[in-house]
Amino acid sequence: MTPPPLLADKFRWDRLTYASALGYALLAGGQSIGFVLGELRHQFHLSGVTAALHGSAFGVTALTAGVCGVRVVDRLGRRTSLLVAAMTISFGITLFCVGPAWPVTLAGAVMAGLGGALLAIVMPGLISDHHGEHRAAAFAAVNGAVGLTAVTFSLVVGGALALHWSWRPPYLILSAIIVLILTAVALPVAVPEPTRHTNFTLAHLRDRDVFIPWLHLLNAIFPEMATAIWATTYLKEVGHASGGLAAAFAGSFGVAMFLSRQVVPRIVGVFGDAAVSACFVVLGIGSVTMVFGGGLLPRVVGLAIVGFGAGPLYPLDVDRLYLNAEHKIDTISLGAICMLAAGVAITLGPLALGILADSIGLRTALLIVPASCVLGAITQWRRVQPQLQPAT
């Protein structure tokens, strides 16, 4: 079956869109623990698996939220669900930053993951209902906040570590700033409720129009998160950078991801039906450079290439899922299905890399990323001709 074209000509930034971007910024703050995994690993003498559990916490909670979160959103409504999500993320980050031992920091990561998963269930459907056929461009632009936030955290945390300061106060202060800005922007916003009743069930995954795009989305998230969570640790242990320098250089991933998500319409315009496959190729080239590049600089360049290739994959594959299945499933349920894909990928990606790192070394373990990129490039070659243009 040939999927329908991706439609997203133009969209306009408004207060709801800015609030959505800030919501993703807070979510990114909860997921930026990868920048300090190396420090936690050293401080608490963590194994690769235990360290990876911190990074996979969002994935594990996403699995739970993907199954149960729809009922929460259906009962509370979108606005209250987003408020609960923001409060939970904030509490989780606080717990993570003040935790004196790894069980406490892991509990904080889980709390931040739960809030992030709930937020991520609501957001795709909210953006889809608000921007309609322009959702792909809007979703890509709003998701750019994730990369921009990751860069900010990497620079702030990296700077603190370079000065031999603790990472905990700046991490907590930066998160608090995001919460304050989000509160000021989002509180006056009217959040539209879905027009269709929630009909979520795991049986929807038996439908080929849902399951195949779901698998593609899972494979798009897997290499991105495996690399992102381990990037700082990789640059420190394989690239032999100091803790502060590794955290700062890891920001190249977020910079590149932010830039590529802003030019998704141009990427699609150049590559057409091969856009997703082309992004997988770029991502794979970057990961191979990280593995075989000599010294720190080639590995940083490789990480930036990975970020640039990974950036468009999530919004484009989410849009493909919505295009294939929105006539069968309501937007909140589709958000939950997206969350299930994210949960599986984010759980397996960092954890698989951690397990392999313990057995064959972190450098060789990273080869799992280009392997998944080959799979994605081959299986996601579609005859789709989307026409995206930048926001106005």
N, C-alpha and C positions, 0 to 999 in steps of 0.2 A: 504493500500500500504506500502510495506517495503522499507524504504529509503535506498539509496546506502551507502556503507561504507564510513567512513571518511578516506581520504587518506592524510597523511602528514608524510612521512618517515623522511626526514632530510631537513634542510635548513641552509643556510650560512648567517652570518651577513655580510653585506656590507654597503657602505656609505648611500645608499637609506634606508636601514633598520634602521640604526642608526638615520637618519633624521626623519623617521617615528616615532621612539620611542620618540625622542625629541619633535615632534609635539604633541604626546599624553601627554608628560610631561607638555607642555604649556596648553593644554586643561585641565589637572588635576589641574593646578594652578587656572584656572578660576572656577573650580568646588569645590575648597577647602574652599569656603566661609562658609561651615558648621562648620569649626573650630572656627569661630568667631560669629556665630549666637547668642550664649549665651550672648556675649558682646554687640552685637547690640540690642538684646532684652532688656537687662538691660539699655543700654544707651538711647535708643529711646522709651522705654516702649512699646515694640511691643507685640501684641497678638500672639498666636500660629499660626494663619492663616497668618498674615502679615509676620512673620518670615519665615514661610514655603514657602511663595511666592518667597523669595530670593533663596531658594534651588530648587524650582520648575521652576525658570526662564529658566534654560537650557532646561527643558522639554517642556515648552511653545514655546520657540524659535525653538526647534527641530521639533515640529509639523509644524510650518511655513516652516522651511527649508526642511522638508521632502517632502512637496508639491511643493515648488517653487525652492528649491536649485538645482535640476537637471538642470533646464533651465540656472541657473547661471553658473554651471560647464560646461554645453554644450557650452555656449557662450564664457566663459573665458578660458576654458581648465583647466587641473588639476593644472599645476604649478601656474598660476595666481590665481586660486581659493584658493590654499593653502597659497599663500602670503597674499591675502585679509583676509583669516581666521585668520592668525597669527596676523596681524595688528589690526583686530577687537577685538580679545581676549585681546591683550595688552592694547588697549584703554579702554576696559570695566573694566579690573582689576584696571587700574589707576583711573578711575572714582569711582569705588567701594571703593578704599582705601582713597581717598581724600574727599569722600562725607560727608558733615556736617549734613545731615538729611536722613531719611530712603527713601524718594522718589529718592534721588540721588544715594544712594547705590543700590537701586533696579534697577535703570536705568543702572548702571554699571554691575550688575549681568545679565541683559537682553542683553547688548552688548557682554559681555563675552560669554553668551549662544549662541548668533547668530554666532559668530566666531567659537565657539566650534562645533556647529551643522554643519556648512559648512565643517569644517575639518573632522568631523566624517562621512560625506557623502562620501568624496573622499577616505579616508584611506582604508576601507575594500576592495574596488575594486582595489585600487593601489597595496595593498599587495597580493591580489588574482592573479592579472595579473603578478606581479613580481615573486612570489614564486610558482605559479601554484598549483599542487596537494599538496604541502607542506605548504599551507596557514594556516592550523589549528595550527600547531606548531609555525609558524612564527607569526601569529596573537596573540597567547597567550603570546609569549615572548615579543613582542613589547608592548602589553597592560600591561605588568608588570611595565612599566614606570609610569603608573597611580598610582599604589600602592606605588611605591618608592617615587614619588613626593609627594603624600599625607603624607607619613611618614615625609619627610623633612619639609613640611609646618607645620605639627603638632608639631614637635620638636622645630622649630624656633619660631613659634608663641606662643607655650606653654611656651617656655623659656622666651620670652619677657613679657608675662603676669605674669609669676612667679616672675619676677623682678619688677613688677608694672610699666612696660613700655607700651606704646601704641603698639597695634598689627599692626598698619598701615604701618610704615616705613619698618619693616622687611618683611612684606608681599609683599610690592612693590619692595623692593630691590631683594628679592629672585626671583620674577617674571622676573625682568629685567635681571638677570643672565641667566635664562633659555632662554630668547629671544636672548641674545648675543651668547650663545653657539649654539642655533638652527641656527642662521644666518650664523655662521662660518662653520657649517657642511653642511647645506642644500643648500646654494647658488650655489655651483659648481655642484650639482647633476642634472643629466638629468632625468626628470620625464616622464615615458612612458605614452602616451595617449592611451585610449581604442581602440581596433581594431574594435569594433562594435558600430554602431550608437545608441544613446540613444533612448529608446522607452518607457520611464516611463509613466505610467498612473495608477490612483488609481483602475482602473478596474482589474489590475493584482491581487488585493487582493481577487477577486472572485474565483481565481484558487485555488483549494484545496492544490496543491503542494506549493503554496506561503502562503496561509492564515494560515494553521495549524502551519508550522514552525514560522511564524510571531507571532502568539499567544504565542507559547512556548518562543520565545525570549522576548516578552513583560513580561511574567511571571517570566523570569529569572532576568530581570533588576529591577522589582518592589521591591522585598524585599531588594536587595542590596542597592538601592539608598535611600529607606525609612530609612534604618538603618544608612547609611553613612552620610546623611545630618543632621540627628538628633543626631549622636553619641556623640559629645562634649556636647551638651545641655543636653542629657540624663545622661551622667556621672556627670554633674554638678548638675542637679536638682534632679535626682533620686539617684545617687551614692554619692551625697554630697561632690564632689571634688571641689577644688578651680578652678577658671577659667583657670589658667595656667596648673594645674595638669590635668584637664579634657581634654584640647587641646592636651597635650603631650600623655596622655594615649589613646586618640582616634587614635593615630598613630598605635596602635596595629592592627587596622583594615587593614591599608595599608600594614604593614609588612606581615601579614598573607596572604593577597591577592597577593602580589608580589611573595611570596614563592610558593603558590599553582599554580600560573600561570607558574612558571618555571618548575614545575613537572607535567604538564598536561599529557605528554606522559605516565608517570609512573602511574598516576591515571587511565587513560584509560586502560593501560595494566593490572592493577589489577582488575578493575571492569567491563571492557568490555562494553557490551550493557547496563549495569546498572550505568555507570559512572555519567551521568547527575542526575539521581535519587538519587544516593549516595551523590552527592554534595548538593542536596536539603535537604537531611536528616541531614547532618552535619550543614548546615546553620540553619535549624530549631532547632537543639539541642542548638546551640549557642544563638539563640534569646530567647529560653525558659530559658536558664541560666541567661541571662540578666534581664529577668522579675522576676524570682523567687529567684535568688541568693541573699544572704544576705550580705550587705556591698559593698564596692567599688571593691575590688579585684576580686570576682567572676564575677562581671559585666564586668570588663575589659577582663577577660579570655573569657567570653561569646562573647564579641565583636570580639576578635581575632578569635574565632571559626567561627563566622559569616563570617568574611573576608576570611578565608581559604576555607569555603564551597562555597562562592559566586565567588571566583576568576575564576575557570574554566568555569562557566556557560555561560558567555557572548561569549567568543571565540568559545566554542563548539556549542552553538546554532546558532551563526552566520554562522559557517561552515556548519551546517545542512541545513540552509536556502539556502546557495549557492549551496550545493550539489543537493538539490531538484529542484532549479529553474534556475540555471545558463544556462541551455539549452534553456530557454524561454525568459530570460531577460538579458540585458547587465549589466556589473558590476557596473556602476555608478548608474543605476536605482535600483539595489539591495542594494547599499549603502543607497539610499534614503528610501527604504522600511525598512531597519534596523533602520534608523533615525526616521521613524514614530513610530516604536515600542518603541524606546528609549524615544521619545517625550511623548507618552502616559504614559509610566511607570514612567518616571521621574517627570511628572506633577502630576500624581495621587498619587504616593507613598509618598513623603514628605508632600503633601497637605492633603491627607487622614489622615496621622499620626498627623498633626497639628490640623485638625478639631476634631479628636477623643481626642487629648490631652486637648483641651479646654473644652470638655464635660465630659470625664471620667478620665482624668489625663494621663500624659505621660507614666507612668509605665504600666498601663493596656492597653493603646492604642498600645503599641508595640506588643501585641498579634496578630495584623494583619499580622505580618511578618511570624510567624510559620504557620498561616492559609494558606498563599499563598505558603509556602513550601510544605505543605501536598498536595495541588493541583498540584504543579509542579512535585513532586516525583511520583504521581500516573499517571499523563497524559503523562509524558515524558519517561516512561518506553518503550524503543525501542529495538528491536533486531538488534542492530548495533554493528559491531565488528571492531572499528577503530584500527589502528596500528600506533601509534605515537612514535617517538624517538627524543631524544634531538638534539639540533643544534650541528653542527660540526664546 
